[in-house]
Amino acid sequence: MKVVEWSDDDHCFIGRVPGLTLGGVHGKNEAKVYEKLGTLVDEWIAIYEADGAPLPAATAGKKYSGRFNIRVGEELHERLAIESMKVNESLNTYCVKTLKGEVES
């Protein structure tokens, strides 16, 4: 999966390929950044082959269950539970809303 996103902090497009490459590419033109990603992918595939290492599992078409476990530590667990009670929501609902708000902001 190739990801190209605008970075307000860097004032340019940032391109990366999660799970395959370290780092990424950047530039002012979104299409050129995407094109550079293709070259980067080819280079990393060559590195994997030269090292005799298997390529990471494909992410295209991957199905997600909608569930995952996360270790947050006792203190954060307690704080999240208290915050969810304050707004009369289950811990799960509160965490989903909080995560969704963070990812979408």
N, CA, C and O atoms as a GROMACS GRO file, in nm:
protein
  420
    1MET      N    1   0.084  -0.116   0.000
    1MET     CA    2   0.000   0.000   0.000
    1MET      C    3   0.089   0.123   0.000
    1MET      O    4   0.179   0.136   0.084
    2LYS      N    5   0.066   0.213  -0.093
    2LYS     CA    6   0.139   0.339  -0.099
    2LYS      C    7   0.051   0.448  -0.041
    2LYS      O    8  -0.067   0.459  -0.075
    3VAL      N    9   0.108   0.530   0.046
    3VAL     CA   10   0.034   0.638   0.110
    3VAL      C   11   0.104   0.770   0.080
    3VAL      O   12   0.223   0.785   0.105
    4VAL      N   13   0.027   0.865   0.025
    4VAL     CA   14   0.079   1.000   0.002
    4VAL      C   15  -0.015   1.096   0.073
    4VAL      O   16  -0.135   1.099   0.046
    5GLU      N   17   0.041   1.175   0.164
    5GLU     CA   18  -0.039   1.270   0.242
    5GLU      C   19   0.032   1.404   0.249
    5GLU      O   20   0.155   1.411   0.247
    6TRP      N   21  -0.047   1.511   0.257
    6TRP     CA   22   0.009   1.644   0.276
    6TRP      C   23   0.051   1.659   0.422
    6TRP      O   24  -0.022   1.619   0.512
    7SER      N   25   0.166   1.717   0.445
    7SER     CA   26   0.215   1.744   0.579
    7SER      C   27   0.218   1.895   0.601
    7SER      O   28   0.296   1.967   0.539
    8ASP      N   29   0.131   1.941   0.692
    8ASP     CA   30   0.133   2.084   0.726
    8ASP      C   31   0.264   2.122   0.793
    8ASP      O   32   0.314   2.232   0.773
    9ASP      N   33   0.320   2.031   0.871
    9ASP     CA   34   0.446   2.059   0.940
    9ASP      C   35   0.562   2.076   0.842
    9ASP      O   36   0.647   2.163   0.859
   10ASP      N   37   0.565   1.991   0.739
   10ASP     CA   38   0.676   1.993   0.643
   10ASP      C   39   0.647   2.076   0.518
   10ASP      O   40   0.738   2.105   0.440
   11HIS      N   41   0.521   2.115   0.501
   11HIS     CA   42   0.479   2.194   0.384
   11HIS      C   43   0.509   2.122   0.252
   11HIS      O   44   0.554   2.184   0.156
   12CYS      N   45   0.483   1.992   0.251
   12CYS     CA   46   0.503   1.913   0.130
   12CYS      C   47   0.426   1.782   0.143
   12CYS      O   48   0.374   1.749   0.250
   13PHE      N   49   0.422   1.707   0.034
   13PHE     CA   50   0.360   1.574   0.038
   13PHE      C   51   0.464   1.474   0.089
   13PHE      O   52   0.581   1.479   0.052
   14ILE      N   53   0.418   1.384   0.173
   14ILE     CA   54   0.503   1.278   0.228
   14ILE      C   55   0.448   1.146   0.176
   14ILE      O   56   0.328   1.118   0.189
   15GLY      N   57   0.534   1.065   0.117
   15GLY     CA   58   0.495   0.935   0.065
   15GLY      C   59   0.566   0.824   0.140
   15GLY      O   60   0.686   0.833   0.167
   16ARG      N   61   0.492   0.719   0.173
   16ARG     CA   62   0.553   0.607   0.242
   16ARG      C   63   0.481   0.478   0.204
   16ARG      O   64   0.371   0.480   0.149
   17VAL      N   65   0.546   0.367   0.234
   17VAL     CA   66   0.490   0.234   0.206
   17VAL      C   67   0.500   0.154   0.336
   17VAL      O   68   0.597   0.081   0.358
   18PRO      N   69   0.398   0.169   0.423
   18PRO     CA   70   0.404   0.102   0.553
   18PRO      C   71   0.421  -0.049   0.539
   18PRO      O   72   0.357  -0.113   0.455
   19GLY      N   73   0.507  -0.103   0.621
   19GLY     CA   74   0.528  -0.247   0.622
   19GLY      C   75   0.633  -0.296   0.525
   19GLY      O   76   0.680  -0.410   0.537
   20LEU      N   77   0.671  -0.212   0.428
   20LEU     CA   78   0.770  -0.257   0.330
   20LEU      C   79   0.901  -0.180   0.342
   20LEU      O   80   1.009  -0.240   0.343
   21THR      N   81   0.892  -0.049   0.352
   21THR     CA   82   1.012   0.033   0.350
   21THR      C   83   1.032   0.109   0.481
   21THR      O   84   0.937   0.132   0.556
   22LEU      N   85   1.154   0.145   0.505
   22LEU     CA   86   1.184   0.238   0.613
   22LEU      C   87   1.191   0.376   0.548
   22LEU      O   88   1.241   0.390   0.436
   23GLY      N   89   1.143   0.477   0.617
   23GLY     CA   90   1.147   0.612   0.561
   23GLY      C   91   1.046   0.630   0.451
   23GLY      O   92   0.947   0.557   0.444
   24GLY      N   93   1.071   0.726   0.366
   24GLY     CA   94   0.978   0.755   0.258
   24GLY      C   95   1.036   0.860   0.167
   24GLY      O   96   1.157   0.882   0.164
   25VAL      N   97   0.948   0.926   0.092
   25VAL     CA   98   0.988   1.031  -0.001
   25VAL      C   99   0.900   1.152   0.023
   25VAL      O  100   0.793   1.142   0.084
   26HIS      N  101   0.945   1.267  -0.025
   26HIS     CA  102   0.865   1.387  -0.008
   26HIS      C  103   0.885   1.480  -0.126
   26HIS      O  104   0.984   1.469  -0.200
   27GLY      N  105   0.792   1.572  -0.143
   27GLY     CA  106   0.801   1.669  -0.250
   27GLY      C  107   0.677   1.756  -0.257
   27GLY      O  108   0.579   1.730  -0.187
   28LYS      N  109   0.682   1.857  -0.340
   28LYS     CA  110   0.570   1.952  -0.352
   28LYS      C  111   0.461   1.901  -0.446
   28LYS      O  112   0.347   1.948  -0.439
   29ASN      N  113   0.493   1.806  -0.534
   29ASN     CA  114   0.398   1.756  -0.633
   29ASN      C  115   0.352   1.616  -0.594
   29ASN      O  116   0.432   1.523  -0.587
   30GLU      N  117   0.222   1.601  -0.567
   30GLU     CA  118   0.168   1.473  -0.519
   30GLU      C  119   0.194   1.359  -0.618
   30GLU      O  120   0.233   1.250  -0.577
   31ALA      N  121   0.173   1.384  -0.747
   31ALA     CA  122   0.191   1.280  -0.848
   31ALA      C  123   0.338   1.235  -0.855
   31ALA      O  124   0.366   1.116  -0.870
   32LYS      N  125   0.430   1.330  -0.844
   32LYS     CA  126   0.572   1.294  -0.848
   32LYS      C  127   0.613   1.215  -0.725
   32LYS      O  128   0.695   1.124  -0.734
   33VAL      N  129   0.556   1.250  -0.609
   33VAL     CA  130   0.586   1.175  -0.487
   33VAL      C  131   0.537   1.032  -0.504
   33VAL      O  132   0.607   0.938  -0.467
   34TYR      N  133   0.418   1.015  -0.559
   34TYR     CA  134   0.364   0.880  -0.582
   34TYR      C  135   0.454   0.803  -0.678
   34TYR      O  136   0.479   0.684  -0.658
   35GLU      N  137   0.500   0.870  -0.782
   35GLU     CA  138   0.590   0.806  -0.879
   35GLU      C  139   0.721   0.763  -0.812
   35GLU      O  140   0.771   0.654  -0.837
   36LYS      N  141   0.776   0.850  -0.726
   36LYS     CA  142   0.899   0.817  -0.653
   36LYS      C  143   0.878   0.694  -0.564
   36LYS      O  144   0.970   0.615  -0.542
   37LEU      N  145   0.756   0.679  -0.512
   37LEU     CA  146   0.727   0.562  -0.428
   37LEU      C  147   0.743   0.434  -0.507
   37LEU      O  148   0.792   0.334  -0.455
   38GLY      N  149   0.702   0.435  -0.633
   38GLY     CA  150   0.719   0.317  -0.718
   38GLY      C  151   0.864   0.276  -0.728
   38GLY      O  152   0.897   0.158  -0.720
   39THR      N  153   0.952   0.375  -0.746
   39THR     CA  154   1.096   0.348  -0.753
   39THR      C  155   1.145   0.295  -0.619
   39THR      O  156   1.225   0.202  -0.614
   40LEU      N  157   1.098   0.357  -0.510
   40LEU     CA  158   1.138   0.313  -0.376
   40LEU      C  159   1.098   0.168  -0.350
   40LEU      O  160   1.176   0.091  -0.294
   41VAL      N  161   0.978   0.132  -0.391
   41VAL     CA  162   0.930  -0.006  -0.374
   41VAL      C  163   1.021  -0.102  -0.451
   41VAL      O  164   1.062  -0.205  -0.397
   42ASP      N  165   1.053  -0.068  -0.575
   42ASP     CA  166   1.142  -0.154  -0.654
   42ASP      C  167   1.278  -0.172  -0.586
   42ASP      O  168   1.333  -0.282  -0.583
   43GLU      N  169   1.331  -0.062  -0.530
   43GLU     CA  170   1.461  -0.069  -0.462
   43GLU      C  171   1.453  -0.159  -0.339
   43GLU      O  172   1.544  -0.238  -0.314
   44TRP      N  173   1.345  -0.147  -0.262
   44TRP     CA  174   1.333  -0.229  -0.142
   44TRP      C  175   1.311  -0.376  -0.176
   44TRP      O  176   1.361  -0.464  -0.105
   45ILE      N  177   1.238  -0.404  -0.281
   45ILE     CA  178   1.220  -0.544  -0.322
   45ILE      C  179   1.356  -0.603  -0.359
   45ILE      O  180   1.385  -0.718  -0.326
   46ALA      N  181   1.438  -0.525  -0.427
   46ALA     CA  182   1.572  -0.572  -0.463
   46ALA      C  183   1.656  -0.598  -0.337
   46ALA      O  184   1.733  -0.694  -0.332
   47ILE      N  185   1.641  -0.513  -0.236
   47ILE     CA  186   1.714  -0.533  -0.110
   47ILE      C  187   1.670  -0.662  -0.042
   47ILE      O  188   1.754  -0.741   0.003
   48TYR      N  189   1.539  -0.684  -0.035
   48TYR     CA  190   1.489  -0.809   0.024
   48TYR      C  191   1.543  -0.930  -0.052
   48TYR      O  192   1.588  -1.026   0.010
   49GLU      N  193   1.539  -0.925  -0.185
   49GLU     CA  194   1.587  -1.037  -0.266
   49GLU      C  195   1.736  -1.060  -0.245
   49GLU      O  196   1.780  -1.174  -0.232
   50ALA      N  197   1.815  -0.951  -0.242
   50ALA     CA  198   1.960  -0.962  -0.224
   50ALA      C  199   1.993  -1.022  -0.087
   50ALA      O  200   2.091  -1.096  -0.073
   51ASP      N  201   1.912  -0.989   0.012
   51ASP     CA  202   1.934  -1.043   0.147
   51ASP      C  203   1.875  -1.182   0.165
   51ASP      O  204   1.896  -1.246   0.268
   52GLY      N  205   1.802  -1.230   0.064
   52GLY     CA  206   1.737  -1.360   0.076
   52GLY      C  207   1.623  -1.360   0.176
   52GLY      O  208   1.585  -1.464   0.228
   53ALA      N  209   1.569  -1.242   0.202
   53ALA     CA  210   1.461  -1.229   0.299
   53ALA      C  211   1.326  -1.231   0.229
   53ALA      O  212   1.313  -1.180   0.118
   54PRO      N  213   1.226  -1.289   0.293
   54PRO     CA  214   1.093  -1.289   0.232
   54PRO      C  215   1.032  -1.149   0.238
   54PRO      O  216   1.058  -1.073   0.332
   55LEU      N  217   0.952  -1.117   0.140
   55LEU     CA  218   0.880  -0.989   0.142
   55LEU      C  219   0.774  -0.992   0.252
   55LEU      O  220   0.720  -1.098   0.283
   56PRO      N  221   0.745  -0.876   0.311
   56PRO     CA  222   0.637  -0.872   0.411
   56PRO      C  223   0.504  -0.914   0.348
   56PRO      O  224   0.487  -0.906   0.226
   57ALA      N  225   0.413  -0.958   0.430
   57ALA     CA  226   0.280  -1.000   0.381
   57ALA      C  227   0.211  -0.881   0.314
   57ALA      O  228   0.223  -0.767   0.358
   58ALA      N  229   0.139  -0.910   0.209
   58ALA     CA  230   0.064  -0.806   0.135
   58ALA      C  231  -0.044  -0.745   0.223
   58ALA      O  232  -0.104  -0.814   0.307
   59THR      N  233  -0.068  -0.616   0.204
   59THR     CA  234  -0.174  -0.549   0.278
   59THR      C  235  -0.295  -0.522   0.191
   59THR      O  236  -0.404  -0.496   0.242
   60ALA      N  237  -0.279  -0.528   0.059
   60ALA     CA  238  -0.392  -0.503  -0.031
   60ALA      C  239  -0.497  -0.611  -0.013
   60ALA      O  240  -0.467  -0.731  -0.015
   61GLY      N  241  -0.619  -0.568   0.004
   61GLY     CA  242  -0.730  -0.662   0.018
   61GLY      C  243  -0.740  -0.727   0.155
   61GLY      O  244  -0.825  -0.813   0.177
   62LYS      N  245  -0.653  -0.688   0.247
   62LYS     CA  246  -0.656  -0.746   0.381
   62LYS      C  247  -0.786  -0.711   0.450
   62LYS      O  248  -0.831  -0.597   0.446
   63LYS      N  249  -0.846  -0.809   0.512
   63LYS     CA  250  -0.971  -0.789   0.587
   63LYS      C  251  -0.937  -0.768   0.734
   63LYS      O  252  -0.852  -0.837   0.790
   64TYR      N  253  -1.004  -0.672   0.795
   64TYR     CA  254  -0.984  -0.644   0.937
   64TYR      C  255  -1.109  -0.680   1.014
   64TYR      O  256  -1.221  -0.656   0.967
   65SER      N  257  -1.092  -0.739   1.131
   65SER     CA  258  -1.204  -0.789   1.210
   65SER      C  259  -1.279  -0.678   1.283
   65SER      O  260  -1.394  -0.696   1.322
   66GLY      N  261  -1.214  -0.563   1.301
   66GLY     CA  262  -1.274  -0.457   1.380
   66GLY      C  263  -1.241  -0.469   1.527
   66GLY      O  264  -1.293  -0.394   1.610
   67ARG      N  265  -1.154  -0.563   1.560
   67ARG     CA  266  -1.112  -0.583   1.699
   67ARG      C  267  -0.962  -0.593   1.706
   67ARG      O  268  -0.897  -0.648   1.617
   68PHE      N  269  -0.906  -0.537   1.814
   68PHE     CA  270  -0.766  -0.558   1.845
   68PHE      C  271  -0.746  -0.535   1.994
   68PHE      O  272  -0.823  -0.463   2.057
   69ASN      N  273  -0.645  -0.596   2.047
   69ASN     CA  274  -0.613  -0.580   2.189
   69ASN      C  275  -0.500  -0.480   2.202
   69ASN      O  276  -0.409  -0.475   2.120
   70ILE      N  277  -0.510  -0.401   2.307
   70ILE     CA  278  -0.407  -0.300   2.329
   70ILE      C  279  -0.372  -0.296   2.478
   70ILE      O  280  -0.462  -0.295   2.562
   71ARG      N  281  -0.245  -0.293   2.509
   71ARG     CA  282  -0.201  -0.284   2.648
   71ARG      C  283  -0.180  -0.137   2.680
   71ARG      O  284  -0.099  -0.070   2.616
   72VAL      N  285  -0.252  -0.086   2.780
   72VAL     CA  286  -0.244   0.056   2.811
   72VAL      C  287  -0.186   0.083   2.949
   72VAL      O  288  -0.160   0.199   2.983
   73GLY      N  289  -0.164  -0.017   3.027
   73GLY     CA  290  -0.115   0.001   3.163
   73GLY      C  291  -0.231   0.028   3.259
   73GLY      O  292  -0.337   0.074   3.218
   74GLU      N  293  -0.208  -0.001   3.385
   74GLU     CA  294  -0.315   0.009   3.485
   74GLU      C  295  -0.366   0.151   3.504
   74GLU      O  296  -0.487   0.173   3.513
   75GLU      N  297  -0.275   0.248   3.510
   75GLU     CA  298  -0.317   0.386   3.535
   75GLU      C  299  -0.403   0.442   3.422
   75GLU      O  300  -0.506   0.504   3.446
   76LEU      N  301  -0.360   0.420   3.298
   76LEU     CA  302  -0.439   0.469   3.184
   76LEU      C  303  -0.572   0.396   3.175
   76LEU      O  304  -0.674   0.456   3.143
   77HIS      N  305  -0.571   0.266   3.202
   77HIS     CA  306  -0.694   0.188   3.201
   77HIS      C  307  -0.795   0.248   3.300
   77HIS      O  308  -0.912   0.267   3.268
   78GLU      N  309  -0.746   0.277   3.419
   78GLU     CA  310  -0.834   0.337   3.521
   78GLU      C  311  -0.885   0.474   3.476
   78GLU      O  312  -1.003   0.504   3.490
   79ARG      N  313  -0.796   0.556   3.423
   79ARG     CA  314  -0.836   0.690   3.378
   79ARG      C  315  -0.940   0.684   3.266
   79ARG      O  316  -1.037   0.759   3.267
   80LEU      N  317  -0.919   0.594   3.170
   80LEU     CA  318  -1.016   0.578   3.061
   80LEU      C  319  -1.150   0.530   3.114
   80LEU      O  320  -1.255   0.578   3.071
   81ALA      N  321  -1.147   0.437   3.208
   81ALA     CA  322  -1.272   0.386   3.267
   81ALA      C  323  -1.347   0.499   3.338
   81ALA      O  324  -1.469   0.511   3.324
   82ILE      N  325  -1.276   0.582   3.412
   82ILE     CA  326  -1.340   0.694   3.483
   82ILE      C  327  -1.398   0.794   3.384
   82ILE      O  328  -1.511   0.840   3.400
   83GLU      N  329  -1.320   0.828   3.281
   83GLU     CA  330  -1.369   0.924   3.181
   83GLU      C  331  -1.492   0.871   3.109
   83GLU      O  332  -1.585   0.947   3.079
   84SER      N  333  -1.494   0.741   3.080
   84SER     CA  334  -1.611   0.683   3.011
   84SER      C  335  -1.734   0.687   3.102
   84SER      O  336  -1.846   0.708   3.054
   85MET      N  337  -1.714   0.667   3.233
   85MET     CA  338  -1.826   0.674   3.326
   85MET      C  339  -1.880   0.817   3.337
   85MET      O  340  -2.001   0.837   3.352
   86LYS      N  341  -1.792   0.916   3.329
   86LYS     CA  342  -1.834   1.055   3.337
   86LYS      C  343  -1.932   1.093   3.226
   86LYS      O  344  -2.021   1.175   3.246
   87VAL      N  345  -1.915   1.031   3.109
   87VAL     CA  346  -2.002   1.062   2.996
   87VAL      C  347  -2.105   0.952   2.972
   87VAL      O  348  -2.172   0.949   2.868
   88ASN      N  349  -2.117   0.862   3.069
   88ASN     CA  350  -2.217   0.754   3.064
   88ASN      C  351  -2.204   0.669   2.938
   88ASN      O  352  -2.303   0.640   2.871
   89GLU      N  353  -2.080   0.629   2.907
   89GLU     CA  354  -2.054   0.542   2.793
   89GLU      C  355  -1.976   0.420   2.840
   89GLU      O  356  -1.907   0.424   2.942
   90SER      N  357  -1.988   0.312   2.766
   90SER     CA  358  -1.905   0.196   2.797
   90SER      C  359  -1.760   0.233   2.768
   90SER      O  360  -1.732   0.325   2.691
   91LEU      N  361  -1.669   0.162   2.829
   91LEU     CA  362  -1.528   0.186   2.804
   91LEU      C  363  -1.496   0.169   2.657
   91LEU      O  364  -1.420   0.248   2.600
   92ASN      N  365  -1.552   0.067   2.594
   92ASN     CA  366  -1.528   0.041   2.453
   92ASN      C  367  -1.575   0.158   2.367
   92ASN      O  368  -1.500   0.206   2.282
   93THR      N  369  -1.698   0.204   2.388
   93THR     CA  370  -1.753   0.314   2.309
   93THR      C  371  -1.669   0.440   2.328
   93THR      O  372  -1.638   0.509   2.231
   94TYR      N  373  -1.632   0.468   2.451
   94TYR     CA  374  -1.550   0.586   2.480
   94TYR      C  375  -1.416   0.578   2.407
   94TYR      O  376  -1.372   0.676   2.346
   95CYS      N  377  -1.351   0.464   2.413
   95CYS     CA  378  -1.220   0.447   2.348
   95CYS      C  379  -1.232   0.458   2.196
   95CYS      O  380  -1.147   0.518   2.131
   96VAL      N  381  -1.337   0.398   2.139
   96VAL     CA  382  -1.356   0.406   1.994
   96VAL      C  383  -1.375   0.551   1.952
   96VAL      O  384  -1.312   0.595   1.856
   97LYS      N  385  -1.460   0.627   2.023
   97LYS     CA  386  -1.481   0.768   1.989
   97LYS      C  387  -1.352   0.848   2.003
   97LYS      O  388  -1.321   0.934   1.920
   98THR      N  389  -1.278   0.822   2.108
   98THR     CA  390  -1.153   0.894   2.132
   98THR      C  391  -1.051   0.865   2.022
   98THR      O  392  -0.988   0.956   1.970
   99LEU      N  393  -1.034   0.737   1.988
   99LEU     CA  394  -0.940   0.700   1.882
   99LEU      C  395  -0.984   0.758   1.747
   99LEU      O  396  -0.902   0.811   1.672
  100LYS      N  397  -1.111   0.746   1.717
  100LYS     CA  398  -1.163   0.797   1.590
  100LYS      C  399  -1.141   0.947   1.580
  100LYS      O  400  -1.100   0.998   1.475
  101GLY      N  401  -1.169   1.019   1.688
  101GLY     CA  402  -1.148   1.163   1.688
  101GLY      C  403  -1.002   1.200   1.666
  101GLY      O  404  -0.972   1.299   1.599
  102GLU      N  405  -0.912   1.123   1.723
  102GLU     CA  406  -0.769   1.149   1.708
  102GLU      C  407  -0.722   1.122   1.566
  102GLU      O  408  -0.645   1.199   1.510
  103VAL      N  409  -0.768   1.012   1.508
  103VAL     CA  410  -0.725   0.975   1.372
  103VAL      C  411  -0.782   1.071   1.268
  103VAL      O  412  -0.716   1.102   1.170
  104GLU      N  413  -0.904   1.118   1.290
  104GLU     CA  414  -0.970   1.206   1.193
  104GLU      C  415  -0.931   1.352   1.207
  104GLU      O  416  -0.965   1.433   1.121
  105SER      N  417  -0.861   1.387   1.315
  105SER     CA  418  -0.826   1.528   1.333
  105SER      C  419  -0.698   1.564   1.261
  105SER      O  420  -0.654   1.679   1.266
   0.00000   0.00000   0.00000
